[in-house]
Amino acid sequence: MVERTATTPARSGEHAAGRVRAAIYGTVIAMSVLAYLGDHEPGPWVTALTVAGTGIVIFLAEAYAEVVGRAYTGVAAPSAQEVRAALQHSSWAAVPGFVAGVVLLVLALLRVDLSTRIDITLWVGVAALAVCSALAGRGTHRPPAVRVAWTVASILVGSVIVALKAAVH
């Protein structure tokens, strides 16, 4: 007989950490795609759909990796409930791409030029990284100085992506 574990507060915390991890990963990838698009002149719909589509691909990759990873634990083949949980858990990786797509479309409707749209959306990504780090730190028992340091590190990572985009373009 195969034993399955019930959701406990510790497992709930693990799920929250996984969602934040997926959101951070999705944000960094979405920001990278935005930085790449800054060198091109795609239309506003193409830009928004490219970033949102990247979010979908990240979601599918995360879900697939989680399901395959569970299969390799040797405990049991993932149940339908576990596959649904993996899909729900991984969906957070798609959120940044969708948010970036919406921001890009709104800015396009406001007639903001492409370069500025991408810059603004990248800075929204930096803010998202800071929020994700703050949320992740809130659930830890680390000293406040360590939590602040991780948030600052996230802001620096996002800022480096913005700086690289500016240097390349």
CORUR-V584816 format. One record per helix or strand. SS is the DSSP state (H for helix, E for strand). FROM is the first residue (numbers start at 1). TO is the last residue. If there is no record, write none. Layout:
{{SS | FROM | TO} {SS | FROM | TO}}
//
This chain:
{{H | 9 | 37} {H | 44 | 71} {H | 80 | 90} {H | 92 | 109} {H | 114 | 138} {H | 144 | 168}}
//
